[in-house]
Amino acid sequence: MGVIEELKKMDYSEAEARIMFNRFSNDILEIRGFYLNTFDFAKEIVELHRAVQSEFDPNNLIRYMYAIWVIALEKMNYREIR
């Protein structure tokens, strides 16, 4: 898996990289499509991970709204699976 290797190069452990990849990869594919290379895909995962982990910052509203949107998508997918 090239994306996990790129995340490891960005100082994430193997376990962290796998967790982040499993959590955010489908969302990024829905948003960005299949055209990203492994490095850009890994950067998108890190950006999304930071957005979800960060607290509300009124100066960075777009990033916050992106995180809310992804969380909402996850909940919708969870309800559809159940």
N, C-alpha and C positions, 0 to 999 in steps of 0.2 A: 504494500500500500504506500504509494508515494506521498500522499497527503499526511499520513501519520509521521513519516520520516521528516517531512518539512516542519511539522509541529515540534518534533523532537529537536530539530536544529534551532528552533525558536525558544529553547530552554524549557520545554514542557516534558514531563516524564512520559514514559510509555503508557502508563495507566491514564494519566490526564489527557494525553493526546487521543487515546481511544474513546474515552468518555466524551470529550468535546466533539470528536468526529461523529460518533453515534448520535449525539444529541442534535447537532446543527447541520449535518450534511444534507438531509432532505430539504430543510428550509432554504438552504443556499441554492440547491438545484432548482427549487420552485421559483426563487427570486431571480437568479442570475442565469440559469440554464446550464448547458454542458460545455460552454466555450472556454472556461477558465482552465489554466494550467495548474499543476499541483501547488506551486508556490503561491499563486494568487488565490487559489481555493483555501489554502491554509491561512492566508492573511484574512480572508473573509470570515473564517471560523473564529479566529482570534478577536476580530473586531466585534462580531456578534456575541461572543462569550463576554467580552468586556462590557458591552452595552447591557447585557442581561444582569451582570454582576454589579454594575454601578448604581449609585443612588441617583435620585432625580436631580438634575442640574438645569435650571431654567435657561442657562446660556447655551445649552446643547440639546434643545428640544427635539431636533430631528433624530438624534441618536436614541433618545429616550422613547420616542414614538415607535421607532424601528424595533426596539426591544419588546415593547408592549405588543406590537403586531405579531412578532414571532411567538411570544408566549401564548397569545390567543390562537394562533395556528396550531400550536402543540396541543392545546386543550380541545380544539375542534377535532383533530386527528384522534386524540385519545377517546373522545365520545363516540366517534364513528367506529372505532375498533371494538369498543365494549358493546 
